[in-house]
Amino acid sequence: MLGNPWTLLSSLLLSFFFILIRSPYAAFAVNQQGDVTPCNWLGIVCNFNNQVVELELRYVDLFGQLPANFTSLLTLNKLVLSGANLTGPIPKEISTLTQLTHLDLSENVLSGEIPSELCCLYRLQQLHLNSNQLKGSIPIEIGNLTSLKWLILYDNQLSGGIPSTIGKLKNLEMIRAGGNKKLEGPLPPAIGNYTNLVMLGVAETSILSFFPLTLGLLKKLQTIAIYTAYLSGQIPPDIGDRTGLQNIYLYENSLAGSIPSSLGNLRNLKNLLLWQNNLLSVNQISGEIPSTLGNCRQMTHIELDNNQITGAIPGELGNLTNLTILFLWQNKLEGNIPDSISNCYNLEAVDLSQNSLTGPIPTGIFQLKKLNKLLLLSNNLIGNISPDIGNCSSLIRLQNLNFLDLGSNRLTGFIPQEISGCRNLTFLDLHSNSIGGTLPLSLSKLISLQFVDFSDNLIEGTLSSSLGSLSSLTKLVLGKNRFFGSILTELGSCSKLQLLDLSSNQLMGNIPTTLGKIPALEIALNLSWNQLTGEIPEEFTSLDKLAIQDISHNQLVGDLQNLAGLQNLVLLNVSHNNFSGRVPDTPFFSKLPLNALAGNPSICFSGNHSKKRSRGPHHDCDIEGDADLEMGPPWELTLYQKLDLSIADVTRSLNAGNIIGRDRSGVVYRVTIFSGLTIVVKMFRSSKKTSASSFSSEIVTLARIRHHNILRLLGWGANRKTKLLFYDYMPNETLGALLHEGCGRDMLDWDIRFKIALGLAEGLAYLHHDCVPAIIHRDVKAHNILLGDYYKPYLADFGLARLLEDENGSSFFANPEFAGSFGYMAPDDTSQKGSTQA
């Protein structure tokens, strides 16, 4: 090397700083130019020979690309440039740093592939490349890094399978490759060679594998995280032999079978998360909750929801004094809630909803001072709500929403005055019980209340004026009770109120003018099925944000002109009153179904609103003209995923501006729900005879299957006349639109086209050969293939699907009636001979 080596080294480091750094480090480097050795520089460590052995810079404002010349840093054994906004590829010249034992380039914006030359760093013990934008596959040469202990690759865009050569890395202690959604294939059986493995993480990938039996060989394993993937099979009993296990995260997979009782041997287990395994299939985690779980005294989280677990909740869970979260909702649990739950004094959240639990609510559960979320809805619980509920002074819902939901049970008695002790309560739902008595005056003390639903009970008496003091209230639902007297003028003080439902009571008198002055009233106002009199207040003209108004089945009089200017109305029902005068001559009223105006014999129609709807030509997919649609309650709602979804919020979004498509049975909308998640809502047309069968077919078909190339059904909602399906939203729309309706075809190179075809073929193969009974789609075409991230294909529209099995279990031809689209139909469909595939 020519010249003073220290000068050359300093020059290289200075150029490195100047290229990359626009931060205080740069100024610091400038100040050191007179210092021959860089060993005193910030982020630099030298050995006793004054050779640079470590360069570590974390979370500074670095910009630019990594340099390709490291010839003056050959003694480096640790290189850390993390969270530094580095861009461009990883230079293969890093492989010249043969002394490296620790390489960390995480949390940058690095792109390109992982260079195979990195696999020549035979001394490397830790490799951190996570949280970048790296693509391509994991190099097959990874097996050369036999000294490697930590392999951290999560949150990139890596694809392909995990190479089998990874089995050579017998010193591995940690593998984290999750968040690479295109990482696929099975887990290599050689994973059992990692006898020192402490952490295995391949969550949120497309790993498709049976539960690896070789995990039983990993005696030092502490955490297994393979959630939101395609893991199948049963959890092996010998998992209980891994006594060092602390965390088991296996939720959102396709696991089946029962929970091994051997888990009770895991005395260090803290988190057991197995929820939602194969929710859209008949194969789920089943059997009973092992009582031996009560031995896992370190347990803090149990989440077993969305499965098919049966039996009773074991009383031994009361031994888990460190437990903070207990989620067992949407299973098939029976019996009483054990009193021993009250021994879990650290419990913060309990959700036992949607089971078949019976008996009373244990009074001890209200002694849990840290309890902040209690959901017991949709069971068969009986008895009174204990006055001890007032002890839950911190009863708050996670995500800053205070939450108590005891709806859809068989609770009796009355609402105790002591409920006012829950000072932080913001969500209170007691709907669909047999609760009587009157509204407690102490409700006025719950000044944080935002949501109250006492509907479908036996509550009576007059509405308490104290309701007007609930200044945080956004939704008040008191329908289907026995309230009488007048509607409180004090409700107008609830300035944040968005939804008010007082329907199906015995209220009388005039509608208070103050209701028209509530500035936030924008979701729904339902005063139907009462005995209200008088006219529509003039102040209702100010409700220009309101989407749904139902004042039907009362004794109201006067005209409808005070409703004429409500531009945001989506649904209106004024039927069965004594209104008179002319129906307002507006586009909204001209399209209003006649049944929304019926029962008002003195109403006069404008010239463009005939008493008999025109039967002239209309657009075949014009769902807005379907006079039989109905958006008001009651709704039946079934969700297959955890969604913060309100049916009222969904229906408000079903307007022309959100339409993204139409088909033979209805209209498809893009809807953003409260959590910010965008979903697709398909609304079926009630005027079509085939709509009901299409709706049922989609539910029956999609609710029993799950495949990564078949569109996921999130749930459904239905009332008396309207049917809705909820799906995942796919950002790249349909293959048909991309090929035929725009310039997107230029983006479809042959590699992408092949992957679309292969994915579609895998989805169809699953329907035909892996489903029992087999399913035929009958309308596979480009417009029924949705494209997700990276153009991953999803087969959609199962409205014509049929099962290929009769009630004796033998195969038969699907219903041969006309089905499908011209140009895509199977020849045997057109000849009325039936079809057996696609």
C-alpha positions in Angstrom: 0.0 0.0 0.0 1.4 3.4 -1.0 1.8 6.3 1.5 0.9 6.4 5.2 -1.7 3.7 5.9 -3.3 5.7 8.6 -3.7 8.6 6.2 -5.3 6.3 3.6 -7.6 4.8 6.2 -8.6 8.2 7.6 -9.2 9.4 4.0 -11.5 6.4 3.3 -13.5 6.9 6.5 -13.8 10.6 5.9 -15.0 10.0 2.3 -17.4 7.5 3.7 -18.8 10.0 6.2 -19.0 12.8 3.6 -20.8 10.5 1.1 -23.3 9.2 3.6 -23.8 11.6 6.5 -25.7 14.8 6.7 -25.8 15.0 10.5 -23.7 16.1 13.5 -21.5 13.1 12.6 -20.3 15.0 9.5 -19.3 18.0 11.4 -17.5 15.8 13.9 -15.6 14.1 11.2 -14.5 17.4 9.7 -13.1 18.4 13.1 -11.0 15.3 13.2 -9.1 15.8 9.9 -6.0 16.9 11.8 -6.2 13.7 13.8 -4.2 11.0 11.9 -5.9 8.1 13.6 -9.7 7.8 13.5 -9.8 5.7 16.7 -11.3 8.6 18.7 -14.1 9.3 16.3 -17.6 8.7 17.4 -18.8 5.3 16.2 -15.3 3.9 15.7 -13.6 1.3 17.9 -9.9 0.3 17.4 -7.9 -2.6 18.9 -4.6 -2.3 20.8 -2.8 -2.0 17.5 -5.0 1.0 16.6 -6.7 -1.0 13.8 -10.4 -0.2 13.2 -12.4 -3.2 14.3 -15.8 -1.7 14.8 -17.9 0.9 12.9 -21.3 1.5 14.4 -23.8 4.2 13.5 -27.4 3.8 14.5 -30.4 6.0 13.8 -28.6 9.0 12.2 -29.6 10.9 9.1 -27.5 8.9 6.6 -28.2 9.3 2.9 -26.8 7.8 -0.3 -25.4 4.3 -1.1 -22.9 2.2 0.6 -19.4 2.6 -0.8 -17.9 -0.3 -2.8 -14.3 0.0 -1.5 -13.5 -1.4 1.9 -9.8 -2.3 1.3 -8.6 -0.1 4.2 -11.1 -1.7 6.7 -10.0 -5.3 6.3 -9.6 -5.6 10.1 -13.3 -4.8 10.7 -15.2 -7.4 12.7 -18.3 -5.4 13.4 -20.2 -3.1 10.9 -23.5 -1.6 12.0 -25.3 1.0 9.9 -28.9 0.6 11.1 -31.8 3.0 10.7 -29.8 5.3 8.5 -31.8 5.8 5.3 -29.3 4.0 3.2 -30.5 3.3 -0.4 -29.3 1.2 -3.3 -28.1 -2.4 -3.3 -25.8 -4.1 -0.8 -22.4 -4.0 -2.4 -20.9 -7.4 -3.0 -17.5 -5.9 -2.0 -18.5 -6.3 1.7 -17.4 -9.9 1.2 -13.8 -8.6 1.4 -14.3 -7.9 5.1 -13.4 -11.5 5.9 -13.0 -10.8 9.7 -16.6 -9.7 10.1 -18.5 -11.5 12.8 -21.4 -8.9 13.0 -23.1 -7.2 10.0 -26.2 -5.1 10.6 -27.7 -3.1 7.8 -31.2 -3.2 9.1 -34.0 -0.6 9.0 -32.8 1.2 5.8 -34.2 1.4 2.3 -31.8 -1.0 0.7 -33.0 -2.7 -2.5 -32.0 -5.5 -4.9 -31.1 -9.0 -3.9 -29.0 -10.3 -1.1 -25.6 -10.8 -2.8 -24.4 -14.4 -2.6 -20.9 -13.1 -1.9 -22.0 -12.3 1.6 -22.1 -16.1 2.2 -18.2 -16.0 2.0 -18.0 -14.3 5.3 -17.3 -17.6 7.1 -16.7 -16.0 10.5 -20.1 -14.2 10.5 -22.2 -14.8 13.6 -24.9 -12.2 13.3 -26.5 -11.0 10.0 -29.2 -8.3 10.3 -30.8 -7.3 7.0 -34.4 -6.8 8.3 -36.7 -3.9 7.5 -35.5 -3.0 4.0 -36.8 -3.5 0.5 -34.7 -6.5 -0.5 -36.1 -8.8 -3.1 -35.3 -12.1 -4.7 -34.6 -15.4 -2.9 -32.4 -16.2 0.1 -29.1 -17.3 -1.5 -28.6 -21.0 -1.6 -25.0 -20.4 -0.5 -26.4 -19.4 3.0 -25.3 -22.8 4.1 -21.7 -21.7 4.0 -22.1 -19.4 7.0 -21.5 -22.3 9.5 -20.6 -19.9 12.3 -23.9 -18.0 12.0 -26.0 -17.6 15.1 -28.5 -14.9 14.3 -30.2 -14.7 10.8 -32.5 -11.7 10.8 -34.3 -11.1 7.5 -37.8 -10.0 8.5 -39.9 -7.3 6.8 -38.5 -7.3 3.3 -39.9 -8.5 -0.1 -38.0 -11.8 -0.3 -39.6 -14.6 -2.3 -39.0 -18.2 -3.2 -38.5 -21.0 -0.7 -36.2 -21.3 2.3 -33.2 -23.2 0.9 -32.5 -26.6 2.3 -28.8 -25.6 2.7 -29.9 -23.6 5.8 -29.9 -26.9 7.6 -26.1 -26.7 7.7 -26.2 -23.8 10.1 -26.1 -25.9 13.3 -25.1 -23.0 15.5 -28.2 -20.9 14.7 -29.9 -19.5 17.8 -32.4 -17.1 16.1 -34.2 -17.2 12.7 -36.5 -14.3 11.9 -37.8 -14.1 8.4 -41.4 -13.0 8.9 -43.1 -10.3 7.0 -41.9 -11.5 3.6 -45.3 -12.3 2.1 -43.9 -14.0 -0.9 -41.6 -16.4 1.0 -43.2 -19.7 0.3 -42.7 -23.5 0.3 -42.3 -25.8 3.3 -40.2 -25.4 6.3 -37.0 -27.5 5.7 -37.0 -30.7 7.8 -33.4 -29.9 8.6 -34.7 -27.3 11.0 -34.4 -30.0 13.6 -30.6 -29.6 13.4 -30.7 -26.3 15.2 -30.2 -27.7 18.7 -29.3 -24.2 19.9 -32.3 -22.5 18.4 -34.0 -20.1 20.8 -36.3 -18.2 18.4 -38.1 -19.4 15.2 -40.0 -16.7 13.4 -41.5 -17.0 9.9 -44.8 -15.2 10.5 -46.8 -13.4 7.8 -45.4 -15.4 5.0 -46.8 -17.9 2.5 -45.0 -20.8 4.2 -47.2 -23.8 3.3 -46.2 -26.7 5.6 -47.4 -29.3 8.1 -46.4 -28.5 11.6 -42.7 -29.5 11.7 -42.4 -32.6 13.8 -38.6 -31.9 14.0 -39.4 -29.0 16.4 -39.4 -31.6 19.1 -35.6 -31.8 18.8 -35.2 -28.1 19.6 -34.6 -28.4 23.3 -33.6 -24.7 23.8 -36.5 -23.2 21.9 -38.2 -20.3 23.7 -40.3 -18.6 21.0 -42.1 -20.1 18.0 -43.8 -17.5 15.8 -45.4 -18.9 12.7 -48.7 -16.9 12.6 -50.7 -15.7 9.6 -49.2 -18.4 7.3 -50.4 -21.7 6.0 -49.3 -24.1 8.7 -51.4 -27.2 8.9 -51.7 -30.4 10.7 -51.8 -30.9 14.5 -49.7 -29.5 17.3 -47.6 -32.5 18.3 -47.8 -33.6 21.9 -44.1 -33.6 22.4 -44.1 -29.8 22.2 -44.7 -30.1 25.9 -41.1 -31.5 26.2 -39.7 -28.1 25.2 -39.7 -26.9 28.8 -38.0 -23.6 27.9 -40.8 -22.4 25.7 -42.1 -19.0 26.7 -44.1 -17.9 23.6 -46.3 -19.8 21.2 -47.7 -17.7 18.4 -49.5 -20.0 15.9 -52.7 -18.0 15.2 -54.3 -17.5 11.7 -53.1 -20.8 10.3 -54.9 -24.0 9.3 -54.1 -26.1 12.4 -56.5 -28.8 13.5 -56.9 -31.3 16.2 -56.9 -30.6 19.9 -54.6 -28.6 22.2 -52.1 -31.0 23.7 -52.5 -31.4 27.4 -48.7 -31.6 27.5 -48.6 -27.8 27.3 -49.1 -28.0 31.0 -45.5 -29.0 31.3 -44.4 -25.6 30.0 -43.9 -23.9 33.3 -42.3 -20.9 31.7 -45.0 -20.4 29.1 -46.2 -16.7 29.0 -48.1 -16.4 25.7 -50.3 -19.0 24.0 -51.9 -17.5 20.9 -53.8 -20.0 18.7 -56.8 -18.0 17.6 -58.5 -18.2 14.2 -57.1 -21.4 12.9 -58.7 -22.3 9.6 -61.8 -20.2 10.4 -63.1 -20.6 6.9 -62.9 -24.4 7.0 -64.5 -27.3 8.8 -61.1 -28.3 10.2 -60.2 -26.2 13.2 -58.6 -26.6 16.6 -61.1 -28.6 18.5 -61.3 -30.7 21.7 -61.3 -29.2 25.2 -59.0 -26.7 26.8 -56.5 -28.8 28.8 -56.8 -28.3 32.5 -53.1 -28.7 32.7 -52.7 -25.2 31.4 -53.3 -24.2 35.0 -49.7 -25.4 35.6 -48.2 -22.7 33.4 -48.0 -20.1 36.2 -46.0 -17.6 34.1 -48.7 -17.3 31.5 -49.8 -13.8 30.6 -51.7 -14.2 27.4 -54.2 -16.9 26.3 -55.8 -16.3 22.9 -57.7 -19.3 21.6 -60.6 -17.6 19.9 -62.2 -18.4 16.5 -61.8 -22.1 16.7 -64.1 -25.1 17.5 -63.0 -25.7 21.1 -65.7 -27.5 23.2 -66.3 -28.4 26.8 -66.1 -26.1 29.8 -63.6 -23.5 30.7 -61.3 -25.3 33.2 -61.3 -23.9 36.7 -57.6 -24.5 36.8 -57.1 -21.3 34.8 -57.7 -19.6 38.0 -54.1 -20.6 39.0 -52.7 -18.2 36.4 -52.2 -15.2 38.6 -50.0 -13.5 36.0 -52.7 -13.8 33.2 -53.6 -10.4 31.7 -55.5 -11.4 28.5 -58.0 -14.3 28.2 -59.7 -14.5 24.8 -61.8 -17.6 24.1 -64.5 -16.0 22.0 -66.3 -17.7 19.1 -65.9 -21.3 20.1 -68.3 -23.9 21.3 -67.7 -23.7 25.0 -70.4 -24.7 27.5 -71.0 -24.6 31.2 -70.6 -21.9 33.7 -67.8 -19.3 33.8 -65.7 -20.6 36.6 -65.6 -18.6 39.8 -61.8 -19.2 40.0 -61.3 -16.6 37.2 -61.5 -14.0 39.9 -58.2 -15.3 41.3 -56.5 -14.0 38.1 -56.1 -10.6 39.7 -53.9 -9.2 36.9 -56.6 -9.8 34.2 -57.0 -6.7 32.0 -59.1 -8.1 29.1 -61.6 -11.0 29.0 -63.6 -12.0 25.9 -65.8 -15.1 26.2 -68.3 -14.0 23.6 -70.1 -16.1 21.0 -70.1 -19.4 22.9 -72.9 -21.4 24.7 -71.9 -20.5 28.3 -74.6 -20.7 30.9 -75.2 -19.7 34.5 -74.7 -16.3 36.1 -71.8 -14.0 35.7 -69.5 -14.7 38.6 -69.6 -11.7 41.0 -65.9 -12.1 41.6 -65.1 -11.1 38.1 -66.1 -7.6 39.0 -63.6 -7.6 41.8 -60.7 -7.6 39.3 -59.4 -4.1 39.8 -57.3 -4.1 36.6 -60.1 -5.4 34.4 -60.4 -3.1 31.4 -62.3 -5.1 28.8 -65.2 -7.5 29.5 -67.1 -9.1 26.6 -69.6 -11.9 27.3 -72.1 -11.2 24.5 -74.0 -13.9 22.6 -74.1 -16.6 25.3 -76.9 -18.0 27.4 -75.9 -16.3 30.6 -78.7 -15.7 33.2 -79.2 -13.9 36.4 -78.7 -10.2 37.4 -75.9 -7.8 36.7 -74.2 -7.7 40.1 -73.9 -4.4 42.0 -70.3 -5.3 42.4 -69.8 -4.0 38.9 -69.1 -0.7 40.5 -65.7 -2.1 41.7 -64.3 -2.1 38.2 -63.1 1.5 38.4 -60.8 1.0 35.3 -63.2 -0.8 33.1 -61.8 0.5 29.8 -61.6 -1.0 26.4 -58.3 -1.6 24.7 -57.3 1.0 22.1 -58.7 3.7 24.4 -62.3 2.6 24.1 -63.9 1.7 27.5 -65.9 -1.5 26.9 -68.5 -3.6 28.6 -70.6 -5.9 26.3 -73.1 -8.3 27.8 -75.5 -8.3 24.9 -77.5 -11.2 23.5 -77.7 -13.3 26.7 -80.6 -14.1 29.1 -79.8 -11.6 31.8 -82.7 -10.4 34.0 -83.1 -8.0 36.9 -82.2 -4.4 36.4 -79.2 -2.1 35.6 -77.6 -1.5 39.1 -77.1 2.0 40.3 -73.5 0.9 41.2 -72.6 0.9 37.5 -71.7 4.5 38.1 -68.5 3.2 39.7 -67.1 2.4 36.3 -66.0 6.0 35.9 -63.9 5.3 32.7 -66.6 3.4 30.9 -67.2 4.6 27.3 -68.8 1.5 25.7 -71.9 -0.1 27.4 -73.8 -2.7 25.5 -76.6 -4.8 27.2 -78.8 -5.3 24.2 -81.1 -8.4 23.6 -81.5 -9.5 27.2 -84.6 -9.5 29.5 -83.4 -6.6 31.7 -86.2 -4.6 33.3 -86.6 -1.8 35.7 -85.8 1.8 34.8 -82.8 3.6 33.7 -80.5 4.3 36.7 -80.1 8.0 37.5 -76.5 7.2 38.2 -75.8 6.9 34.4 -75.3 10.6 34.4 -72.0 10.1 36.3 -70.5 8.1 33.4 -69.4 11.3 31.7 -67.0 9.3 29.4 -69.8 7.2 27.9 -69.7 7.3 24.1 -71.8 4.2 23.2 -74.9 2.9 24.9 -77.1 0.1 23.6 -79.9 -1.1 25.9 -82.2 -2.2 23.0 -84.4 -5.3 22.9 -85.0 -5.5 26.7 -87.9 -4.8 29.0 -86.8 -1.5 30.4 -89.6 0.9 31.2 -90.5 4.3 32.6 -89.7 7.7 31.2 -86.4 8.7 29.7 -84.3 10.3 32.4 -83.3 13.9 31.9 -79.8 12.8 33.1 -79.1 11.4 29.7 -78.7 15.0 28.5 -75.6 15.3 30.7 -73.7 12.6 28.8 -71.8 15.1 26.7 -69.4 12.5 25.2 -72.2 10.3 23.9 -72.0 9.4 20.2 -74.5 6.5 19.9 -77.6 6.0 22.0 -79.8 2.9 21.1 -82.8 2.3 23.3 -85.2 0.7 20.8 -87.5 -2.2 21.5 -88.2 -1.5 25.2 -91.2 -0.1 27.1 -90.3 3.5 27.5 -93.2 5.9 27.6 -93.8 9.6 28.0 -92.1 12.2 25.8 -88.7 12.4 24.2 -86.4 14.5 26.3 -85.5 18.0 25.0 -82.3 17.5 27.0 -81.1 15.0 24.4 -80.3 18.1 22.3 -77.4 18.8 24.7 -75.6 15.7 23.5 -73.8 17.6 20.9 -71.6 14.7 19.8 -74.5 12.3 19.2 -74.2 10.7 15.8 -76.9 7.9 16.1 -80.1 8.0 18.1 -82.5 5.0 18.1 -85.7 5.3 20.2 -87.8 3.1 18.0 -90.4 0.5 19.1 -91.3 2.0 22.4 -94.5 3.9 23.6 -93.2 7.4 23.4 -95.7 10.1 22.6 -95.9 13.9 22.2 -94.1 16.1 19.7 -90.6 15.5 18.4 -88.4 18.0 20.3 -87.0 20.8 18.2 -83.6 20.3 19.9 -83.0 17.1 18.0 -82.7 19.2 14.9 -79.9 21.2 16.5 -77.5 18.3 17.2 -74.6 19.2 14.9 -73.1 15.7 14.9 -76.2 13.7 14.1 -75.1 12.1 10.8 -75.5 8.3 11.0 -79.1 7.6 11.9 -82.2 9.0 13.6 -84.8 6.3 14.3 -88.0 7.3 16.1 -90.3 4.7 14.3 -93.0 2.6 15.9 -94.0 5.0 18.7 -97.0 7.2 19.2 -95.5 10.6 18.3 -97.7 13.4 17.1 -97.3 16.9 15.7 -95.3 18.0 12.7 -91.7 17.5 11.6 -89.8 20.3 13.4 -88.5 23.1 11.2 -85.1 22.6 12.9 -84.8 19.3 11.0 -83.7 21.3 8.0 -80.3 21.7 9.7 -79.7 17.9 9.7 -77.8 18.2 6.5 -75.3 15.5 7.5 -77.9 12.8 8.4 -77.8 9.7 6.3 -80.7 7.6 7.7 -84.0 8.8 9.1 -86.9 6.6 10.1 -90.0 8.3 11.6 -92.5 5.7 10.3 -95.4 4.2 12.2 -96.3 7.2 14.3 -99.1 9.7 14.2 -97.2 12.6 12.7 -98.9 15.3 10.5 -98.0 18.1 8.2 -95.9 18.0 5.1 -92.4 16.8 4.3 -90.9 20.0 3.1 -88.6 20.3 6.1 -86.9 17.2 4.8 -86.5 18.4 1.2 -83.0 19.9 1.6 -81.3 17.0 3.4 -78.7 16.3 0.7 -76.9 13.6 2.6 -79.9 11.3 3.1 -79.4 7.7 1.9 -82.5 6.2 3.5 -85.7 7.7 4.6 -88.9 6.1 5.9 -92.0 8.3 6.7 -94.6 5.6 6.1 -97.7 5.0 8.1 -98.3 8.5 9.5 -100.8 11.2 8.6 -98.6 13.3 6.4 -100.2 15.4 3.7 -99.2 17.8 1.0 -97.0 17.3 -2.0 -93.9 15.1 -1.9 -90.9 17.3 -2.4 -89.8 17.6 -6.0 -86.1 16.6 -5.5 -84.0 13.8 -7.1 -83.9 12.0 -3.8 -87.6 11.9 -3.3 -88.2 11.0 -6.9 -86.2 7.8 -6.4 -87.7 7.0 -2.9 -89.4 3.6 -2.9 -93.2 3.8 -2.5 -93.1 1.7 0.6 -91.2 4.4 2.3 -94.2 6.8 1.7 -97.0 4.3 2.1 -99.8 4.7 4.7 -100.1 8.5 4.2 -103.3 8.7 2.2 -103.2 12.5 1.9 -99.8 12.7 0.3 -99.7 14.1 -3.3 -97.1 13.0 -5.7 -95.1 15.2 -8.1 -95.3 14.6 -11.8 -92.1 12.7 -11.9 -93.1 10.4 -9.0 -95.9 8.2 -10.2 -97.8 6.1 -7.8 -97.0 3.2 -10.0 -93.3 2.8 -10.7 -92.5 2.9 -14.4 -91.8 -0.5 -15.9 -89.9 1.0 -18.7 -86.3 0.1 -19.7 -83.6 0.5 -17.1 -80.0 -0.4 -16.7 -79.7 -4.1 -15.7 -77.3 -3.3 -12.9 -78.9 -0.2 -11.6 -79.2 -1.2 -8.0 -80.0 2.3 -6.9 -83.4 1.9 -8.6 -84.2 -1.3 -6.6 -87.3 -0.2 -4.7 -87.2 -3.2 -2.4 -83.8 -2.3 -0.8 -83.9 -1.6 2.9 -81.1 -0.2 5.0 -82.7 0.1 8.4 -82.5 -2.3 11.3 -82.8 -5.0 12.4 -79.6 -6.4 10.9 -78.2 -9.9 11.3 -74.4 -9.6 11.2 -71.8 -12.4 11.1 -68.1 -11.7 10.9 -65.4 -14.3 10.2 -62.5 -11.9 11.1 -61.8 -9.4 13.8 -63.2 -6.2 12.3 -64.1 -2.9 14.0 -67.2 -2.8 11.7 -70.5 -1.0 12.3 -73.3 -2.0 9.9 -74.6 1.6 10.1 -71.2 3.0 9.0 -71.1 0.5 6.1 -74.5 1.4 4.8 -73.6 5.1 4.8 -70.8 4.4 2.4 -72.9 2.5 -0.1 -73.3 5.4 -2.5 -72.5 6.1 -6.1 -69.1 7.6 -5.4 -67.9 4.3 -3.9 -69.0 2.0 -6.7 -66.2 -0.1 -8.2 -68.1 -2.6 -10.1 -71.4 -4.3 -11.0 -72.4 -7.9 -11.9 -75.5 -9.9 -12.6 -76.5 -10.0 -8.9 -75.6 -6.6 -7.5 -73.3 -3.7 -7.0 -69.8 -3.8 -5.5 -68.5 -0.9 -3.3 -65.2 0.1 -1.8 -65.7 1.0 1.9 -63.3 2.2 4.5 -64.4 1.2 8.0 -63.7 2.9 11.3 -60.3 1.3 11.8 -59.1 2.7 8.5 -59.1 -0.7 6.8 -60.5 -0.7 3.2 -62.9 -3.6 2.4 -65.2 -4.5 -0.4 -68.9 -4.7 0.1 -71.2 -6.5 -2.4 -74.8 -5.5 -2.1 -77.3 -7.9 -3.8 -80.3 -6.8 -5.7 -83.5 -8.0 -4.1 -85.4 -7.6 -7.4 -83.5 -10.5 -8.9 -84.7 -14.0 -8.2 -81.1 -15.3 -8.5 -79.7 -12.9 -5.9 -80.8 -14.9 -2.9 -79.3 -18.1 -4.3 -76.1 -16.3 -5.2 -75.8 -14.8 -1.7 -76.3 -18.1 -0.1 -74.0 -19.9 -2.5 -71.1 -17.5 -1.7 -71.6 -17.9 2.1 -71.9 -21.7 1.9 -68.9 -22.0 -0.4 -66.5 -19.4 1.0 -67.3 -20.1 4.7 -66.0 -23.6 4.4 -62.8 -23.1 2.5 -59.5 -21.2 2.8 -56.8 -21.0 0.2 -54.3 -18.2 -0.6 -55.6 -17.9 -4.1 -59.3 -17.6 -3.2 -60.8 -14.3 -2.1 -61.4 -14.3 1.6 -64.9 -13.7 2.9 -64.8 -11.4 5.9 -68.4 -11.8 6.8 -72.0 -10.9 5.8 -74.9 -8.8 6.9 -78.6 -9.1 6.1 -81.9 -7.5 7.1 -85.4 -8.2 5.8 -84.7 -7.2 2.2 -81.0 -6.3 1.8 -78.0 -8.7 1.7 -74.4 -7.7 2.0 -71.1 -9.6 1.7 -67.8 -8.3 3.0 -64.4 -9.2 1.3 -60.8 -8.3 1.4 -60.0 -5.3 -0.9 -57.6 -6.0 -3.7 -55.7 -2.8 -4.9 -55.0 -4.0 -8.5 -58.7 -4.7 -9.3 -59.4 -7.5 -11.8 -57.3 -9.3 -14.4 -60.0 -8.4 -17.0 -59.7 -4.7 -16.3 -55.9 -4.9 -16.5 -55.9 -6.8 -19.8 -58.8 -5.1 -21.6 -59.7 -1.8 -20.0 -56.4 0.1 -19.6 -52.7 0.2 -20.2 -52.0 -2.2 -17.4 -51.2 -5.0 -19.8 -47.8 -3.4 -20.4 -46.9 -4.2 -16.7 -47.8 -7.9 -17.1 -44.5 -9.5 -18.3 -44.5 -13.2 -18.9 -43.2 -14.0 -15.4 -46.2 -12.2 -13.8 -48.6 -13.8 -16.2 -47.2 -17.2 -15.4 -47.6 -16.6 -11.7 -51.2 -15.5 -12.2 -52.0 -18.6 -14.2 -50.2 -20.8 -11.7 -52.0 -19.3 -8.7 -55.4 -19.6 -10.4 -54.6 -23.2 -11.2 -53.7 -23.9 -7.6 -56.9 -22.4 -6.4 -59.0 -24.4 -8.8 -57.1 -27.6 -8.0 -57.9 -27.0 -4.3 -61.6 -26.6 -5.1 -61.7 -29.7 -7.3 -59.5 -32.1 -5.4 -58.9 -30.9 -1.8 -62.5 -29.9 -0.8 -64.9 -32.5 0.4 -67.2 -32.4 -1.3 -65.6 -30.9 -4.4 -66.6 -27.4 -5.5 -67.0 -26.2 -9.1 -67.0 -22.5 -9.7 -68.8 -22.4 -13.1 -67.8 -18.8 -14.0 -64.0 -18.6 -14.2 -63.1 -15.6 -16.3 -60.7 -12.7 -16.2 -63.1 -10.3 -14.5 -63.6 -12.8 -11.7 -59.9 -12.9 -10.9 -58.8 -10.2 -8.5 -55.2 -9.1 -8.2 -53.7 -8.2 -4.9 -50.2 -7.0 -3.9 -47.5 -8.1 -6.5 -50.4 -9.2 -8.8 -51.2 -12.2 -6.7 -54.4 -13.8 -8.1 -57.6 -14.4 -6.1 -60.5 -16.3 -7.6 -63.8 -14.5 -6.7 -67.6 -14.5 -7.4 -68.8 -17.9 -6.1 -72.4 -17.0 -6.7 -72.8 -19.8 -9.2 -70.7 -22.4 -7.4 -72.1 -25.8 -6.7 -71.0 -28.8 -4.5 -70.4 -32.1 -6.2 -71.9 -34.5 -3.7 -75.4 -35.8 -3.0 -76.8 -36.5 0.4 -75.4 -40.1 0.3 -71.9 -38.8 -0.1 -71.6 -39.9 -3.8 -70.5 -37.6 -6.5 -72.9 -36.2 -9.1 -73.0 -33.6 -11.8 -73.7 -30.0 -10.6 -77.0 -28.4 -11.4 -77.0 -28.2 -15.2 -79.1 -25.0 -15.3 -77.6 -22.2 -17.4 -74.7 -20.6 -15.6 -71.6 -18.7 -16.5 -70.5 -16.1 -19.0 -70.5 -16.5 -22.8 -67.0 -17.0 -24.1 -65.9 -18.6 -20.8 -68.5 -21.4 -20.3 -67.6 -25.0 -20.5 -69.0 -26.6 -23.7 -70.9 -29.1 -21.7 -72.7 -26.2 -19.9 -73.9 -24.8 -23.2 -75.2 -28.2 -24.2 -77.1 -28.6 -20.9 -75.2 -31.7 -20.0 -73.8 -30.4 -16.7 -70.2 -29.8 -15.8 -67.8 -31.4 -13.5 -64.9 -28.9 -13.5 -64.5 -25.1 -13.3 
